[in-house]
């Protein structure tokens, strides 16, 4: 049971990691001029996974001019959480 719980937690952290990374890439594509319905729908779907961790961080971390460093902080936190789970459970 303990291994199953650990595996599920690690999988959840990994999904959040990739959802945040994909949203960053999508935002860069939109800035570069690539706009279509698929990207907007994909961004919305990924937002349902990543927003629960991003919203609280955005309240704490101010933007640096036009740059939002919240995804970077979230990814670093997820890496730390992943390592903590891997070592303790």
MODELLER restraints for C-alpha pairs under 7 A, 6 or more apart:
rsr = mdl.restraints
at = mdl.atoms
rsr.add(forms.Gaussian(group=physical.xy_distance, feature=features.Distance(at['CA:6:A'], at['CA:85:A']), mean=6.97, stdev=0.5))
rsr.add(forms.Gaussian(group=physical.xy_distance, feature=features.Distance(at['CA:6:A'], at['CA:89:A']), mean=6.23, stdev=0.5))
rsr.add(forms.Gaussian(group=physical.xy_distance, feature=features.Distance(at['CA:10:A'], at['CA:82:A']), mean=6.21, stdev=0.5))
rsr.add(forms.Gaussian(group=physical.xy_distance, feature=features.Distance(at['CA:13:A'], at['CA:78:A']), mean=6.28, stdev=0.5))
rsr.add(forms.Gaussian(group=physical.xy_distance, feature=features.Distance(at['CA:13:A'], at['CA:82:A']), mean=6.54, stdev=0.5))
rsr.add(forms.Gaussian(group=physical.xy_distance, feature=features.Distance(at['CA:16:A'], at['CA:49:A']), mean=6.34, stdev=0.5))
rsr.add(forms.Gaussian(group=physical.xy_distance, feature=features.Distance(at['CA:16:A'], at['CA:50:A']), mean=5.78, stdev=0.5))
rsr.add(forms.Gaussian(group=physical.xy_distance, feature=features.Distance(at['CA:17:A'], at['CA:75:A']), mean=6.02, stdev=0.5))
rsr.add(forms.Gaussian(group=physical.xy_distance, feature=features.Distance(at['CA:17:A'], at['CA:78:A']), mean=6.63, stdev=0.5))
rsr.add(forms.Gaussian(group=physical.xy_distance, feature=features.Distance(at['CA:19:A'], at['CA:46:A']), mean=5.36, stdev=0.5))
rsr.add(forms.Gaussian(group=physical.xy_distance, feature=features.Distance(at['CA:19:A'], at['CA:49:A']), mean=6.67, stdev=0.5))
rsr.add(forms.Gaussian(group=physical.xy_distance, feature=features.Distance(at['CA:19:A'], at['CA:50:A']), mean=5.99, stdev=0.5))
rsr.add(forms.Gaussian(group=physical.xy_distance, feature=features.Distance(at['CA:20:A'], at['CA:50:A']), mean=5.81, stdev=0.5))
rsr.add(forms.Gaussian(group=physical.xy_distance, feature=features.Distance(at['CA:20:A'], at['CA:71:A']), mean=6.37, stdev=0.5))
rsr.add(forms.Gaussian(group=physical.xy_distance, feature=features.Distance(at['CA:23:A'], at['CA:43:A']), mean=6.03, stdev=0.5))
rsr.add(forms.Gaussian(group=physical.xy_distance, feature=features.Distance(at['CA:23:A'], at['CA:46:A']), mean=6.75, stdev=0.5))
rsr.add(forms.Gaussian(group=physical.xy_distance, feature=features.Distance(at['CA:26:A'], at['CA:39:A']), mean=6.82, stdev=0.5))
rsr.add(forms.Gaussian(group=physical.xy_distance, feature=features.Distance(at['CA:54:A'], at['CA:70:A']), mean=6.83, stdev=0.5))
rsr.add(forms.Gaussian(group=physical.xy_distance, feature=features.Distance(at['CA:54:A'], at['CA:74:A']), mean=6.83, stdev=0.5))
rsr.add(forms.Gaussian(group=physical.xy_distance, feature=features.Distance(at['CA:57:A'], at['CA:70:A']), mean=6.36, stdev=0.5))
rsr.add(forms.Gaussian(group=physical.xy_distance, feature=features.Distance(at['CA:58:A'], at['CA:70:A']), mean=6.12, stdev=0.5))
rsr.add(forms.Gaussian(group=physical.xy_distance, feature=features.Distance(at['CA:61:A'], at['CA:70:A']), mean=6.60, stdev=0.5))
rsr.add(forms.Gaussian(group=physical.xy_distance, feature=features.Distance(at['CA:63:A'], at['CA:69:A']), mean=6.56, stdev=0.5))
